[in-house]
Amino acid sequence: MLTILISTRNRPEFLKRLLNYFKSVNCPYPILVGDASDNQQGFIDCRGLHYAATIKKLLEQVHTPYVVQCPDDDFIIPGNLARCVEFLENRYDYVAAHGKGLVFGSGVSTYKQPVLTSGSPVARLKAHLRHYSVSLFSVVRTVAAREMFHSLNPVDDEAIRGEILPGCLLAIQGKIKDFDFLTLIRQVHPGRKVLIKEPDSDSYYTFIYTLAIELTPIDNIDFLGAEELIKKLYWEYRDKRVSLIEKMQRRFSQIKLKDLLNPQHKFHKDFMPVYRSLAGVDLGQPKVETSH
């Protein structure tokens, strides 16, 4: 029912750690690894491809109705993904579902993900862009995920093509559900890039045009009106995104590590395998698909 998509590039230690983790929790789902590394490790060859293009290539090989993305430096909680799939199987107005997310660095903080419940594509897009959140790590219908990444070839800006545009396209397609169980843990480390530079003009206008084309036929809005709305929303999103990134380090006080280590905490059981992985326990690797 579900395939896990991993994108990696020149970080074999992170990839090994992630695969070790999936082995330790007996991950029941097929795993596709898109490897853009200079030196191939026997996975799906994605040399020369950026993140979004790697995910797009992996999606071409998916044969399940649902997917979830997991970058090589993050952790998805496999034991809770089936609950997201079960919900989506019964609610066709939703295109994605996720649980809670955490960020693990010098401390632990919550990681905000989108909750979109309006029946209007325009209203969902407004809600998404007015609140900084990333939908890439949700359980997503495969058909919707392919739509997220189909228009990225002419976009050079990494933040737009890899995060902002796919997230907006998902918001237009349908609702996103949030649950009160853990599905994602992200790690802050020196190698993680934070993209806050101004986009080049071609990428910006491709972003505006692509979303306007998607919005116009499915909501009561004309093309020029859609363009103006998206321009306004984009800069609201951009300003808020930069502000939140600059304050990120101050957010590491929301959850105490000692509380997560307490067996009584609601996230304890799902957090501990990740915590052991972060501590460097080697548990071997699961079987992954290596077709090209």
C-alpha positions as protocol buffer text, in pm:
chain_id: "A"
residue {
  index: 1
  type: MET
  ca { x: 0 y: 0 z: 0 }
}
residue {
  index: 2
  type: LEU
  ca { x: 289 y: 238 z: 73 }
}
residue {
  index: 3
  type: THR
  ca { x: 642 y: 299 z: -59 }
}
residue {
  index: 4
  type: ILE
  ca { x: 914 y: 496 z: 121 }
}
residue {
  index: 5
  type: LEU
  ca { x: 1119 y: 726 z: -104 }
}
residue {
  index: 6
  type: ILE
  ca { x: 1474 y: 817 z: 7 }
}
residue {
  index: 7
  type: SER
  ca { x: 1687 y: 1075 z: -171 }
}
residue {
  index: 8
  type: THR
  ca { x: 2060 y: 1078 z: -96 }
}
residue {
  index: 9
  type: ARG
  ca { x: 2374 y: 1244 z: -232 }
}
residue {
  index: 10
  type: ASN
  ca { x: 2729 y: 1194 z: -108 }
}
residue {
  index: 11
  type: ARG
  ca { x: 2621 y: 1115 z: 248 }
}
residue {
  index: 12
  type: PRO
  ca { x: 2673 y: 739 z: 285 }
}
residue {
  index: 13
  type: GLU
  ca { x: 2693 y: 763 z: 664 }
}
residue {
  index: 14
  type: PHE
  ca { x: 2347 y: 920 z: 684 }
}
residue {
  index: 15
  type: LEU
  ca { x: 2199 y: 668 z: 441 }
}
residue {
  index: 16
  type: LYS
  ca { x: 2347 y: 375 z: 631 }
}
residue {
  index: 17
  type: ARG
  ca { x: 2211 y: 513 z: 958 }
}
residue {
  index: 18
  type: LEU
  ca { x: 1862 y: 552 z: 811 }
}
residue {
  index: 19
  type: LEU
  ca { x: 1857 y: 203 z: 661 }
}
residue {
  index: 20
  type: ASN
  ca { x: 1984 y: 64 z: 991 }
}
residue {
  index: 21
  type: TYR
  ca { x: 1695 y: 238 z: 1163 }
}
residue {
  index: 22
  type: PHE
  ca { x: 1435 y: 91 z: 927 }
}
residue {
  index: 23
  type: LYS
  ca { x: 1591 y: -250 z: 990 }
}
residue {
  index: 24
  type: SER
  ca { x: 1568 y: -202 z: 1367 }
}
residue {
  index: 25
  type: VAL
  ca { x: 1194 y: -126 z: 1357 }
}
residue {
  index: 26
  type: ASN
  ca { x: 1113 y: -404 z: 1108 }
}
residue {
  index: 27
  type: CYS
  ca { x: 987 y: -160 z: 846 }
}
residue {
  index: 28
  type: PRO
  ca { x: 722 y: -346 z: 643 }
}
residue {
  index: 29
  type: TYR
  ca { x: 723 y: -116 z: 341 }
}
residue {
  index: 30
  type: PRO
  ca { x: 926 y: -127 z: 18 }
}
residue {
  index: 31
  type: ILE
  ca { x: 1204 y: 132 z: 7 }
}
residue {
  index: 32
  type: LEU
  ca { x: 1327 y: 308 z: -306 }
}
residue {
  index: 33
  type: VAL
  ca { x: 1662 y: 486 z: -272 }
}
residue {
  index: 34
  type: GLY
  ca { x: 1749 y: 749 z: -530 }
}
residue {
  index: 35
  type: ASP
  ca { x: 2126 y: 794 z: -516 }
}
residue {
  index: 36
  type: ALA
  ca { x: 2270 y: 1110 z: -671 }
}
residue {
  index: 37
  type: SER
  ca { x: 2614 y: 1043 z: -521 }
}
residue {
  index: 38
  type: ASP
  ca { x: 2932 y: 1080 z: -723 }
}
residue {
  index: 39
  type: ASN
  ca { x: 3021 y: 723 z: -629 }
}
residue {
  index: 40
  type: GLN
  ca { x: 2725 y: 491 z: -676 }
}
residue {
  index: 41
  type: GLN
  ca { x: 2632 y: 256 z: -392 }
}
residue {
  index: 42
  type: GLY
  ca { x: 2414 y: 16 z: -592 }
}
residue {
  index: 43
  type: PHE
  ca { x: 2082 y: 198 z: -556 }
}
residue {
  index: 44
  type: ILE
  ca { x: 1871 y: 372 z: -821 }
}
residue {
  index: 45
  type: ASP
  ca { x: 2110 y: 585 z: -1026 }
}
residue {
  index: 46
  type: CYS
  ca { x: 2017 y: 952 z: -996 }
}
residue {
  index: 47
  type: ARG
  ca { x: 2358 y: 1105 z: -1066 }
}
residue {
  index: 48
  type: GLY
  ca { x: 2327 y: 1460 z: -1193 }
}
residue {
  index: 49
  type: LEU
  ca { x: 1973 y: 1504 z: -1053 }
}
residue {
  index: 50
  type: HIS
  ca { x: 1866 y: 1751 z: -785 }
}
residue {
  index: 51
  type: TYR
  ca { x: 1632 y: 1650 z: -501 }
}
residue {
  index: 52
  type: ALA
  ca { x: 1304 y: 1714 z: -681 }
}
residue {
  index: 53
  type: ALA
  ca { x: 1419 y: 1536 z: -998 }
}
residue {
  index: 54
  type: THR
  ca { x: 1532 y: 1240 z: -788 }
}
residue {
  index: 55
  type: ILE
  ca { x: 1189 y: 1212 z: -625 }
}
residue {
  index: 56
  type: LYS
  ca { x: 1024 y: 1245 z: -964 }
}
residue {
  index: 57
  type: LYS
  ca { x: 1235 y: 956 z: -1098 }
}
residue {
  index: 58
  type: LEU
  ca { x: 1154 y: 740 z: -796 }
}
residue {
  index: 59
  type: LEU
  ca { x: 783 y: 807 z: -840 }
}
residue {
  index: 60
  type: GLU
  ca { x: 804 y: 657 z: -1188 }
}
residue {
  index: 61
  type: GLN
  ca { x: 892 y: 323 z: -1024 }
}
residue {
  index: 62
  type: VAL
  ca { x: 627 y: 325 z: -751 }
}
residue {
  index: 63
  type: HIS
  ca { x: 354 y: 60 z: -772 }
}
residue {
  index: 64
  type: THR
  ca { x: 170 y: 137 z: -447 }
}
residue {
  index: 65
  type: PRO
  ca { x: -119 y: 384 z: -406 }
}
residue {
  index: 66
  type: TYR
  ca { x: 65 y: 582 z: -136 }
}
residue {
  index: 67
  type: VAL
  ca { x: 416 y: 719 z: -83 }
}
residue {
  index: 68
  type: VAL
  ca { x: 610 y: 904 z: 185 }
}
residue {
  index: 69
  type: GLN
  ca { x: 937 y: 1091 z: 139 }
}
residue {
  index: 70
  type: CYS
  ca { x: 1225 y: 1050 z: 383 }
}
residue {
  index: 71
  type: PRO
  ca { x: 1549 y: 1241 z: 316 }
}
residue {
  index: 72
  type: ASP
  ca { x: 1860 y: 1054 z: 425 }
}
residue {
  index: 73
  type: ASP
  ca { x: 1913 y: 1274 z: 732 }
}
residue {
  index: 74
  type: ASP
  ca { x: 1558 y: 1241 z: 869 }
}
residue {
  index: 75
  type: PHE
  ca { x: 1347 y: 962 z: 1019 }
}
residue {
  index: 76
  type: ILE
  ca { x: 994 y: 845 z: 939 }
}
residue {
  index: 77
  type: ILE
  ca { x: 806 y: 632 z: 1195 }
}
residue {
  index: 78
  type: PRO
  ca { x: 689 y: 327 z: 991 }
}
residue {
  index: 79
  type: GLY
  ca { x: 467 y: 188 z: 1267 }
}
residue {
  index: 80
  type: ASN
  ca { x: 228 y: 483 z: 1243 }
}
residue {
  index: 81
  type: LEU
  ca { x: 207 y: 522 z: 866 }
}
residue {
  index: 82
  type: ALA
  ca { x: -63 y: 255 z: 829 }
}
residue {
  index: 83
  type: ARG
  ca { x: -300 y: 473 z: 1030 }
}
residue {
  index: 84
  type: CYS
  ca { x: -251 y: 754 z: 778 }
}
residue {
  index: 85
  type: VAL
  ca { x: -315 y: 514 z: 490 }
}
residue {
  index: 86
  type: GLU
  ca { x: -629 y: 380 z: 659 }
}
residue {
  index: 87
  type: PHE
  ca { x: -765 y: 733 z: 693 }
}
residue {
  index: 88
  type: LEU
  ca { x: -692 y: 821 z: 329 }
}
residue {
  index: 89
  type: GLU
  ca { x: -857 y: 498 z: 213 }
}
residue {
  index: 90
  type: ASN
  ca { x: -1183 y: 623 z: 360 }
}
residue {
  index: 91
  type: ARG
  ca { x: -1161 y: 998 z: 292 }
}
residue {
  index: 92
  type: TYR
  ca { x: -1117 y: 1072 z: -76 }
}
residue {
  index: 93
  type: ASP
  ca { x: -1134 y: 1449 z: -22 }
}
residue {
  index: 94
  type: TYR
  ca { x: -793 y: 1425 z: 152 }
}
residue {
  index: 95
  type: VAL
  ca { x: -472 y: 1380 z: -48 }
}
residue {
  index: 96
  type: ALA
  ca { x: -228 y: 1352 z: 243 }
}
residue {
  index: 97
  type: ALA
  ca { x: -205 y: 1272 z: 613 }
}
residue {
  index: 98
  type: HIS
  ca { x: 68 y: 1289 z: 874 }
}
residue {
  index: 99
  type: GLY
  ca { x: 126 y: 1276 z: 1247 }
}
residue {
  index: 100
  type: LYS
  ca { x: 334 y: 1505 z: 1460 }
}
residue {
  index: 101
  type: GLY
  ca { x: 691 y: 1600 z: 1377 }
}
residue {
  index: 102
  type: LEU
  ca { x: 992 y: 1677 z: 1594 }
}
residue {
  index: 103
  type: VAL
  ca { x: 1322 y: 1854 z: 1527 }
}
residue {
  index: 104
  type: PHE
  ca { x: 1623 y: 1712 z: 1710 }
}
residue {
  index: 105
  type: GLY
  ca { x: 1930 y: 1935 z: 1751 }
}
residue {
  index: 106
  type: SER
  ca { x: 2077 y: 2104 z: 2056 }
}
residue {
  index: 107
  type: GLY
  ca { x: 1733 y: 2038 z: 2202 }
}
residue {
  index: 108
  type: VAL
  ca { x: 1397 y: 1910 z: 2082 }
}
residue {
  index: 109
  type: SER
  ca { x: 1120 y: 2114 z: 1924 }
}
residue {
  index: 110
  type: THR
  ca { x: 795 y: 2048 z: 1743 }
}
residue {
  index: 111
  type: TYR
  ca { x: 807 y: 2057 z: 1362 }
}
residue {
  index: 112
  type: LYS
  ca { x: 506 y: 2223 z: 1209 }
}
residue {
  index: 113
  type: GLN
  ca { x: 331 y: 2051 z: 920 }
}
residue {
  index: 114
  type: PRO
  ca { x: 22 y: 2166 z: 729 }
}
residue {
  index: 115
  type: VAL
  ca { x: -337 y: 2105 z: 831 }
}
residue {
  index: 116
  type: LEU
  ca { x: -571 y: 2198 z: 545 }
}
residue {
  index: 117
  type: THR
  ca { x: -941 y: 2126 z: 583 }
}
residue {
  index: 118
  type: SER
  ca { x: -1121 y: 2367 z: 347 }
}
residue {
  index: 119
  type: GLY
  ca { x: -1310 y: 2233 z: 48 }
}
residue {
  index: 120
  type: SER
  ca { x: -1184 y: 2525 z: -164 }
}
residue {
  index: 121
  type: PRO
  ca { x: -848 y: 2500 z: -347 }
}
residue {
  index: 122
  type: VAL
  ca { x: -799 y: 2877 z: -318 }
}
residue {
  index: 123
  type: ALA
  ca { x: -871 y: 2871 z: 56 }
}
residue {
  index: 124
  type: ARG
  ca { x: -629 y: 2581 z: 106 }
}
residue {
  index: 125
  type: LEU
  ca { x: -355 y: 2761 z: -88 }
}
residue {
  index: 126
  type: LYS
  ca { x: -408 y: 3075 z: 119 }
}
residue {
  index: 127
  type: ALA
  ca { x: -389 y: 2876 z: 442 }
}
residue {
  index: 128
  type: HIS
  ca { x: -76 y: 2697 z: 326 }
}
residue {
  index: 129
  type: LEU
  ca { x: 119 y: 3003 z: 214 }
}
residue {
  index: 130
  type: ARG
  ca { x: 17 y: 3216 z: 511 }
}
residue {
  index: 131
  type: HIS
  ca { x: 162 y: 2962 z: 755 }
}
residue {
  index: 132
  type: TYR
  ca { x: 514 y: 2828 z: 704 }
}
residue {
  index: 133
  type: SER
  ca { x: 484 y: 2452 z: 685 }
}
residue {
  index: 134
  type: VAL
  ca { x: 624 y: 2170 z: 475 }
}
residue {
  index: 135
  type: SER
  ca { x: 401 y: 1892 z: 340 }
}
residue {
  index: 136
  type: LEU
  ca { x: 678 y: 1678 z: 184 }
}
residue {
  index: 137
  type: PHE
  ca { x: 688 y: 1431 z: 472 }
}
residue {
  index: 138
  type: SER
  ca { x: 320 y: 1338 z: 475 }
}
residue {
  index: 139
  type: VAL
  ca { x: 176 y: 1011 z: 351 }
}
residue {
  index: 140
  type: VAL
  ca { x: 52 y: 1119 z: 7 }
}
residue {
  index: 141
  type: ARG
  ca { x: -156 y: 954 z: -261 }
}
residue {
  index: 142
  type: THR
  ca { x: 87 y: 850 z: -534 }
}
residue {
  index: 143
  type: VAL
  ca { x: -116 y: 1019 z: -806 }
}
residue {
  index: 144
  type: ALA
  ca { x: -105 y: 1344 z: -606 }
}
residue {
  index: 145
  type: ALA
  ca { x: 270 y: 1310 z: -543 }
}
residue {
  index: 146
  type: ARG
  ca { x: 333 y: 1274 z: -915 }
}
residue {
  index: 147
  type: GLU
  ca { x: 131 y: 1590 z: -972 }
}
residue {
  index: 148
  type: MET
  ca { x: 345 y: 1768 z: -711 }
}
residue {
  index: 149
  type: PHE
  ca { x: 664 y: 1708 z: -909 }
}
residue {
  index: 150
  type: HIS
  ca { x: 548 y: 1715 z: -1270 }
}
residue {
  index: 151
  type: SER
  ca { x: 620 y: 2084 z: -1345 }
}
residue {
  index: 152
  type: LEU
  ca { x: 970 y: 2129 z: -1205 }
}
residue {
  index: 153
  type: ASN
  ca { x: 1201 y: 2103 z: -1507 }
}
residue {
  index: 154
  type: PRO
  ca { x: 1212 y: 2479 z: -1587 }
}
residue {
  index: 155
  type: VAL
  ca { x: 1262 y: 2580 z: -1220 }
}
residue {
  index: 156
  type: ASP
  ca { x: 1622 y: 2647 z: -1117 }
}
residue {
  index: 157
  type: ASP
  ca { x: 1559 y: 2777 z: -765 }
}
residue {
  index: 158
  type: GLU
  ca { x: 1613 y: 2488 z: -524 }
}
residue {
  index: 159
  type: ALA
  ca { x: 1368 y: 2605 z: -257 }
}
residue {
  index: 160
  type: ILE
  ca { x: 1087 y: 2662 z: -508 }
}
residue {
  index: 161
  type: ARG
  ca { x: 1125 y: 2339 z: -705 }
}
residue {
  index: 162
  type: GLY
  ca { x: 1202 y: 2113 z: -408 }
}
residue {
  index: 163
  type: GLU
  ca { x: 963 y: 2243 z: -144 }
}
residue {
  index: 164
  type: ILE
  ca { x: 744 y: 2546 z: -208 }
}
residue {
  index: 165
  type: LEU
  ca { x: 593 y: 2462 z: -548 }
}
residue {
  index: 166
  type: PRO
  ca { x: 529 y: 2091 z: -467 }
}
residue {
  index: 167
  type: GLY
  ca { x: 367 y: 2191 z: -138 }
}
residue {
  index: 168
  type: CYS
  ca { x: 140 y: 2443 z: -310 }
}
residue {
  index: 169
  type: LEU
  ca { x: 41 y: 2193 z: -578 }
}
residue {
  index: 170
  type: LEU
  ca { x: -52 y: 1944 z: -307 }
}
residue {
  index: 171
  type: ALA
  ca { x: -261 y: 2205 z: -125 }
}
residue {
  index: 172
  type: ILE
  ca { x: -455 y: 2278 z: -444 }
}
residue {
  index: 173
  type: GLN
  ca { x: -527 y: 1908 z: -498 }
}
residue {
  index: 174
  type: GLY
  ca { x: -695 y: 1834 z: -166 }
}
residue {
  index: 175
  type: LYS
  ca { x: -710 y: 1843 z: 213 }
}
residue {
  index: 176
  type: ILE
  ca { x: -430 y: 1741 z: 452 }
}
residue {
  index: 177
  type: LYS
  ca { x: -497 y: 1563 z: 783 }
}
residue {
  index: 178
  type: ASP
  ca { x: -295 y: 1585 z: 1105 }
}
residue {
  index: 179
  type: PHE
  ca { x: -292 y: 1316 z: 1377 }
}
residue {
  index: 180
  type: ASP
  ca { x: -168 y: 1319 z: 1735 }
}
residue {
  index: 181
  type: PHE
  ca { x: 93 y: 1046 z: 1696 }
}
residue {
  index: 182
  type: LEU
  ca { x: 455 y: 1070 z: 1584 }
}
residue {
  index: 183
  type: THR
  ca { x: 546 y: 1018 z: 1216 }
}
residue {
  index: 184
  type: LEU
  ca { x: 855 y: 1237 z: 1159 }
}
residue {
  index: 185
  type: ILE
  ca { x: 1180 y: 1331 z: 1331 }
}
residue {
  index: 186
  type: ARG
  ca { x: 1420 y: 1572 z: 1161 }
}
residue {
  index: 187
  type: GLN
  ca { x: 1777 y: 1637 z: 1269 }
}
residue {
  index: 188
  type: VAL
  ca { x: 1957 y: 1970 z: 1269 }
}
residue {
  index: 189
  type: HIS
  ca { x: 2322 y: 1920 z: 1174 }
}
residue {
  index: 190
  type: PRO
  ca { x: 2601 y: 2127 z: 1011 }
}
residue {
  index: 191
  type: GLY
  ca { x: 2541 y: 1973 z: 668 }
}
residue {
  index: 192
  type: ARG
  ca { x: 2172 y: 2068 z: 648 }
}
residue {
  index: 193
  type: LYS
  ca { x: 2110 y: 2354 z: 406 }
}
residue {
  index: 194
  type: VAL
  ca { x: 1863 y: 2632 z: 482 }
}
residue {
  index: 195
  type: LEU
  ca { x: 1750 y: 2806 z: 164 }
}
residue {
  index: 196
  type: ILE
  ca { x: 1644 y: 3166 z: 215 }
}
residue {
  index: 197
  type: LYS
  ca { x: 1802 y: 3345 z: -81 }
}
residue {
  index: 198
  type: GLU
  ca { x: 1588 y: 3540 z: -326 }
}
residue {
  index: 199
  type: PRO
  ca { x: 1470 y: 3327 z: -621 }
}
residue {
  index: 200
  type: ASP
  ca { x: 1580 y: 3409 z: -974 }
}
residue {
  index: 201
  type: SER
  ca { x: 1314 y: 3579 z: -1184 }
}
residue {
  index: 202
  type: ASP
  ca { x: 1257 y: 3281 z: -1416 }
}
residue {
  index: 203
  type: SER
  ca { x: 1188 y: 3045 z: -1125 }
}
residue {
  index: 204
  type: TYR
  ca { x: 961 y: 3300 z: -957 }
}
residue {
  index: 205
  type: TYR
  ca { x: 747 y: 3358 z: -1266 }
}
residue {
  index: 206
  type: THR
  ca { x: 734 y: 2986 z: -1345 }
}
residue {
  index: 207
  type: PHE
  ca { x: 607 y: 2932 z: -991 }
}
residue {
  index: 208
  type: ILE
  ca { x: 336 y: 3198 z: -1033 }
}
residue {
  index: 209
  type: TYR
  ca { x: 233 y: 3076 z: -1380 }
}
residue {
  index: 210
  type: THR
  ca { x: 222 y: 2707 z: -1283 }
}
residue {
  index: 211
  type: LEU
  ca { x: -4 y: 2766 z: -983 }
}
residue {
  index: 212
  type: ALA
  ca { x: -230 y: 3005 z: -1175 }
}
residue {
  index: 213
  type: ILE
  ca { x: -276 y: 2742 z: -1447 }
}
residue {
  index: 214
  type: GLU
  ca { x: -364 y: 2482 z: -1183 }
}
residue {
  index: 215
  type: LEU
  ca { x: -607 y: 2705 z: -993 }
}
residue {
  index: 216
  type: THR
  ca { x: -803 y: 2861 z: -1279 }
}
residue {
  index: 217
  type: PRO
  ca { x: -1002 y: 2557 z: -1403 }
}
residue {
  index: 218
  type: ILE
  ca { x: -1090 y: 2417 z: -1058 }
}
residue {
  index: 219
  type: ASP
  ca { x: -1197 y: 2724 z: -863 }
}
residue {
  index: 220
  type: ASN
  ca { x: -1405 y: 3031 z: -943 }
}
residue {
  index: 221
  type: ILE
  ca { x: -1112 y: 3258 z: -1032 }
}
residue {
  index: 222
  type: ASP
  ca { x: -975 y: 3391 z: -1361 }
}
residue {
  index: 223
  type: PHE
  ca { x: -610 y: 3353 z: -1465 }
}
residue {
  index: 224
  type: LEU
  ca { x: -502 y: 3715 z: -1400 }
}
residue {
  index: 225
  type: GLY
  ca { x: -678 y: 3716 z: -1066 }
}
residue {
  index: 226
  type: ALA
  ca { x: -503 y: 3391 z: -976 }
}
residue {
  index: 227
  type: GLU
  ca { x: -164 y: 3538 z: -1071 }
}
residue {
  index: 228
  type: GLU
  ca { x: -211 y: 3845 z: -852 }
}
residue {
  index: 229
  type: LEU
  ca { x: -334 y: 3637 z: -559 }
}
residue {
  index: 230
  type: ILE
  ca { x: -39 y: 3398 z: -580 }
}
residue {
  index: 231
  type: LYS
  ca { x: 215 y: 3684 z: -602 }
}
residue {
  index: 232
  type: LYS
  ca { x: 74 y: 3838 z: -285 }
}
residue {
  index: 233
  type: LEU
  ca { x: 61 y: 3506 z: -101 }
}
residue {
  index: 234
  type: TYR
  ca { x: 413 y: 3413 z: -208 }
}
residue {
  index: 235
  type: TRP
  ca { x: 573 y: 3719 z: -52 }
}
residue {
  index: 236
  type: GLU
  ca { x: 372 y: 3676 z: 266 }
}
residue {
  index: 237
  type: TYR
  ca { x: 502 y: 3319 z: 278 }
}
residue {
  index: 238
  type: ARG
  ca { x: 859 y: 3429 z: 200 }
}
residue {
  index: 239
  type: ASP
  ca { x: 871 y: 3688 z: 476 }
}
residue {
  index: 240
  type: LYS
  ca { x: 728 y: 3448 z: 733 }
}
residue {
  index: 241
  type: ARG
  ca { x: 960 y: 3167 z: 623 }
}
residue {
  index: 242
  type: VAL
  ca { x: 1273 y: 3378 z: 667 }
}
residue {
  index: 243
  type: SER
  ca { x: 1154 y: 3502 z: 1005 }
}
residue {
  index: 244
  type: LEU
  ca { x: 1086 y: 3151 z: 1135 }
}
residue {
  index: 245
  type: ILE
  ca { x: 1417 y: 3014 z: 1009 }
}
residue {
  index: 246
  type: GLU
  ca { x: 1606 y: 3294 z: 1181 }
}
residue {
  index: 247
  type: LYS
  ca { x: 1428 y: 3213 z: 1508 }
}
residue {
  index: 248
  type: MET
  ca { x: 1461 y: 2834 z: 1475 }
}
residue {
  index: 249
  type: GLN
  ca { x: 1736 y: 2791 z: 1733 }
}
residue {
  index: 250
  type: ARG
  ca { x: 1524 y: 2965 z: 1994 }
}
residue {
  index: 251
  type: ARG
  ca { x: 1250 y: 2707 z: 1945 }
}
residue {
  index: 252
  type: PHE
  ca { x: 1453 y: 2422 z: 2097 }
}
residue {
  index: 253
  type: SER
  ca { x: 1280 y: 2443 z: 2432 }
}
residue {
  index: 254
  type: GLN
  ca { x: 932 y: 2320 z: 2353 }
}
residue {
  index: 255
  type: ILE
  ca { x: 994 y: 1956 z: 2451 }
}
residue {
  index: 256
  type: LYS
  ca { x: 1248 y: 1834 z: 2705 }
}
residue {
  index: 257
  type: LEU
  ca { x: 1458 y: 1536 z: 2599 }
}
residue {
  index: 258
  type: LYS
  ca { x: 1422 y: 1384 z: 2945 }
}
residue {
  index: 259
  type: ASP
  ca { x: 1044 y: 1382 z: 2896 }
}
residue {
  index: 260
  type: LEU
  ca { x: 1074 y: 1190 z: 2567 }
}
residue {
  index: 261
  type: LEU
  ca { x: 1302 y: 941 z: 2743 }
}
residue {
  index: 262
  type: ASN
  ca { x: 1032 y: 882 z: 3003 }
}
residue {
  index: 263
  type: PRO
  ca { x: 835 y: 562 z: 2916 }
}
residue {
  index: 264
  type: GLN
  ca { x: 515 y: 744 z: 3012 }
}
residue {
  index: 265
  type: HIS
  ca { x: 549 y: 1006 z: 2735 }
}
residue {
  index: 266
  type: LYS
  ca { x: 309 y: 946 z: 2445 }
}
residue {
  index: 267
  type: PHE
  ca { x: 595 y: 962 z: 2188 }
}
residue {
  index: 268
  type: HIS
  ca { x: 845 y: 756 z: 2390 }
}
residue {
  index: 269
  type: LYS
  ca { x: 799 y: 421 z: 2215 }
}
residue {
  index: 270
  type: ASP
  ca { x: 834 y: 571 z: 1866 }
}
residue {
  index: 271
  type: PHE
  ca { x: 1112 y: 812 z: 1964 }
}
residue {
  index: 272
  type: MET
  ca { x: 1349 y: 559 z: 2123 }
}
residue {
  index: 273
  type: PRO
  ca { x: 1455 y: 370 z: 1803 }
}
residue {
  index: 274
  type: VAL
  ca { x: 1540 y: 706 z: 1645 }
}
residue {
  index: 275
  type: TYR
  ca { x: 1726 y: 813 z: 1957 }
}
residue {
  index: 276
  type: ARG
  ca { x: 1932 y: 493 z: 1947 }
}
residue {
  index: 277
  type: SER
  ca { x: 2006 y: 552 z: 1579 }
}
residue {
  index: 278
  type: LEU
  ca { x: 2125 y: 903 z: 1654 }
}
residue {
  index: 279
  type: ALA
  ca { x: 2352 y: 750 z: 1916 }
}
residue {
  index: 280
  type: GLY
  ca { x: 2514 y: 539 z: 1642 }
}
residue {
  index: 281
  type: VAL
  ca { x: 2396 y: 185 z: 1716 }
}
residue {
  index: 282
  type: ASP
  ca { x: 2465 y: -35 z: 1409 }
}
residue {
  index: 283
  type: LEU
  ca { x: 2182 y: -281 z: 1341 }
}
residue {
  index: 284
  type: GLY
  ca { x: 2247 y: -383 z: 980 }
}
residue {
  index: 285
  type: GLN
  ca { x: 2051 y: -284 z: 667 }
}
residue {
  index: 286
  type: PRO
  ca { x: 1707 y: -382 z: 537 }
}
residue {
  index: 287
  type: LYS
  ca { x: 1650 y: -506 z: 186 }
}
residue {
  index: 288
  type: VAL
  ca { x: 1586 y: -222 z: -59 }
}
residue {
  index: 289
  type: GLU
  ca { x: 1486 y: -219 z: -423 }
}
residue {
  index: 290
  type: THR
  ca { x: 1780 y: -153 z: -657 }
}
residue {
  index: 291
  type: SER
  ca { x: 1618 y: -162 z: -1003 }
}
residue {
  index: 292
  type: HIS
  ca { x: 1731 y: 105 z: -1249 }
}
